Amino acid sequence: MILTILLLIALKIFFINPLNISIRSFFLQSAAGDCYGLHLLDGFKSNYVNIVKTMFIRNIQILCWSLLFIIPGIVKAYKYRMVPYIISENPDMDTKEVLRLSEKMMNGNKEKTFTYDLSFIGWYIGSLFTYGLVGIYYSTPYKLACDTEVYRIISGKLGKDVIFGRKPVIYPVMSQRKLIG
């Protein structure tokens, strides 16, 4: 039993977290129009040790704050929400700097992002009724694409790249104006 738990923790730290970075990297490249194929190994190629360390410290911080009470853990999770995107764009950035930058980006945006997350409750309920099929095939990729656009809005990168000669169209729940100001 304990060996199984340790194995699952190791799997999360050394495989799932870098895979999440790879997925975020794919969505960032796709949103910018630079993606040609699926890059499932991006999180394992560039500075793997720093990616593992940064995501591990992020997860430990969220866990420790969650042990105090549920609400501080949720607040900390929202503070560090942008870490996977920041580290996927800058795999060599120092861990403390990544965490600090995520906190700075989410300062003033946590409540708006929480409201944005609430708009996906219908998709989660639909996924429950279909035994996860809606989540696997539609709502999870849609949510990740929308989360990527939220990151691009908050980071100020939206509109600076051009796809096929025109600016990208955003379809998330909130507009750029509502999220930032």
C-alpha positions as CSV (number, residue, x, y, z in Angstrom):
1,M,0.0,0.0,0.0
2,I,2.7,2.5,1.0
3,L,4.8,1.4,-1.9
4,T,1.9,2.1,-4.3
5,I,1.4,5.6,-2.8
6,L,5.1,6.4,-3.2
7,L,5.1,5.1,-6.7
8,L,2.1,7.3,-7.6
9,I,3.7,10.3,-6.0
10,A,6.9,9.7,-8.0
11,L,4.8,9.3,-11.2
12,K,3.2,12.6,-10.5
13,I,6.5,14.4,-9.8
14,F,8.6,12.9,-12.6
15,F,6.1,12.2,-15.4
16,I,2.7,13.9,-15.0
17,N,4.1,17.4,-14.1
18,P,6.5,17.5,-17.1
19,L,3.7,16.1,-19.3
20,N,1.4,19.0,-18.1
21,I,4.2,21.4,-19.1
22,S,4.3,19.8,-22.5
23,I,0.6,20.1,-22.9
24,R,0.7,23.8,-21.9
25,S,3.6,24.3,-24.4
26,F,1.5,22.8,-27.1
27,F,-1.5,25.0,-26.4
28,L,0.8,28.1,-26.2
29,Q,2.4,27.3,-29.5
30,S,-1.0,26.5,-31.1
31,A,-2.5,29.8,-29.9
32,A,0.4,31.7,-31.4
33,G,0.1,29.8,-34.7
34,D,3.6,28.2,-34.3
35,C,2.6,24.6,-33.6
36,Y,3.3,21.9,-36.1
37,G,2.5,18.6,-34.4
38,L,2.0,17.5,-30.9
39,H,5.0,18.2,-28.6
40,L,4.5,15.7,-25.8
41,L,8.2,15.6,-24.9
42,D,8.7,19.4,-24.6
43,G,8.6,19.2,-20.8
44,F,11.2,16.4,-20.8
45,K,13.7,18.0,-23.2
46,S,14.5,21.5,-21.9
47,N,15.8,21.7,-18.4
48,Y,13.8,18.8,-17.0
49,V,15.3,19.1,-13.5
50,N,14.2,22.7,-13.2
51,I,10.7,21.9,-14.5
52,V,10.4,19.0,-12.0
53,K,11.7,21.2,-9.1
54,T,9.5,24.2,-9.9
55,M,6.3,22.1,-10.2
56,F,7.2,20.1,-7.1
57,I,7.7,23.3,-5.0
58,R,4.4,24.7,-6.4
59,N,2.5,21.5,-5.5
60,I,4.1,21.4,-2.0
61,Q,3.2,25.1,-1.4
62,I,-0.4,24.4,-2.4
63,L,-0.6,21.3,-0.3
64,C,0.8,23.0,2.8
65,W,-1.6,25.9,2.5
66,S,-4.5,23.4,2.0
67,L,-3.6,21.6,5.2
68,L,-4.2,24.8,7.1
69,F,-7.7,25.1,5.7
70,I,-9.3,24.6,2.3
71,I,-9.7,28.3,1.4
72,P,-6.0,29.2,1.8
73,G,-5.1,26.3,-0.4
74,I,-7.5,27.4,-3.1
75,V,-6.1,31.0,-2.9
76,K,-2.6,29.6,-3.2
77,A,-3.6,27.4,-6.2
78,Y,-4.9,30.5,-7.9
79,K,-1.7,32.4,-7.1
80,Y,0.3,29.7,-8.7
81,R,-2.0,29.0,-11.6
82,M,0.2,30.5,-14.3
83,V,3.3,28.5,-13.2
84,P,2.9,25.8,-15.9
85,Y,2.6,28.4,-18.6
86,I,5.6,30.5,-17.4
87,I,7.8,27.5,-17.0
88,S,6.8,26.1,-20.4
89,E,7.9,29.4,-22.0
90,N,11.0,29.8,-19.8
91,P,12.3,26.4,-18.7
92,D,15.5,28.0,-17.4
93,M,13.9,30.6,-15.2
94,D,14.6,30.2,-11.5
95,T,11.9,28.6,-9.4
96,K,11.4,31.5,-7.0
97,E,11.2,33.9,-9.9
98,V,8.6,31.7,-11.6
99,L,6.5,31.6,-8.5
100,R,6.8,35.3,-7.9
101,L,5.9,36.1,-11.5
102,S,2.8,33.9,-11.2
103,E,1.8,35.7,-8.0
104,K,2.3,39.0,-9.6
105,M,0.3,38.0,-12.7
106,M,-2.6,36.7,-10.6
107,N,-2.6,39.7,-8.3
108,G,-6.1,41.3,-8.9
109,N,-7.1,38.5,-11.2
110,K,-7.8,35.6,-8.8
111,E,-11.5,36.5,-8.3
112,K,-12.1,37.0,-12.0
113,T,-10.3,33.7,-12.9
114,F,-12.4,31.9,-10.2
115,T,-15.6,33.3,-11.8
116,Y,-14.3,32.1,-15.2
117,D,-13.7,28.6,-13.8
118,L,-17.2,28.5,-12.4
119,S,-18.5,28.9,-16.0
120,F,-17.2,25.4,-16.8
121,I,-19.3,23.7,-14.1
122,G,-21.9,22.6,-16.7
123,W,-19.2,20.9,-18.7
124,Y,-18.0,19.0,-15.6
125,I,-21.5,17.9,-14.8
126,G,-22.0,16.8,-18.4
127,S,-18.8,14.8,-18.1
128,L,-20.0,13.0,-15.0
129,F,-23.2,12.0,-16.8
130,T,-21.2,10.6,-19.8
131,Y,-18.7,8.8,-17.6
132,G,-15.9,11.2,-18.6
133,L,-16.4,11.0,-22.4
134,V,-17.4,14.7,-22.7
135,G,-14.3,15.6,-20.7
136,I,-11.9,13.5,-22.6
137,Y,-13.0,14.5,-26.1
138,Y,-14.3,18.0,-25.7
139,S,-14.4,19.9,-22.4
140,T,-10.8,19.3,-21.2
141,P,-9.2,20.4,-24.5
142,Y,-11.6,23.4,-24.6
143,K,-10.8,24.3,-21.0
144,L,-7.0,24.1,-21.7
145,A,-7.4,26.2,-24.8
146,C,-9.4,28.8,-22.8
147,D,-6.9,28.7,-19.9
148,T,-4.1,29.4,-22.4
149,E,-6.0,32.4,-23.7
150,V,-6.5,33.6,-20.1
151,Y,-2.7,33.3,-19.6
152,R,-2.0,35.2,-22.8
153,I,-4.5,38.0,-21.8
154,I,-2.9,38.4,-18.3
155,S,0.7,38.2,-19.6
156,G,-0.1,40.8,-22.3
157,K,0.9,38.5,-25.1
158,L,-2.5,38.4,-26.7
159,G,-2.7,40.3,-29.9
160,K,1.1,40.6,-30.3
161,D,1.2,37.6,-32.6
162,V,-0.6,37.3,-35.8
163,I,-2.2,34.2,-37.2
164,F,-2.7,34.0,-41.0
165,G,-2.4,37.8,-41.3
166,R,-5.0,38.6,-38.7
167,K,-5.2,38.8,-34.9
168,P,-6.5,35.7,-33.1
169,V,-10.1,35.5,-32.1
170,I,-10.9,34.8,-28.5
171,Y,-13.8,32.7,-27.4
172,P,-13.3,32.4,-23.6
173,V,-16.1,33.4,-21.2
174,M,-14.6,36.8,-20.4
175,S,-13.1,39.5,-22.5
176,Q,-9.6,41.0,-22.2
177,R,-11.0,44.1,-20.7
178,K,-12.9,42.4,-17.9
179,L,-9.9,40.2,-17.0
180,I,-7.3,42.9,-16.7
181,G,-9.1,46.0,-15.7
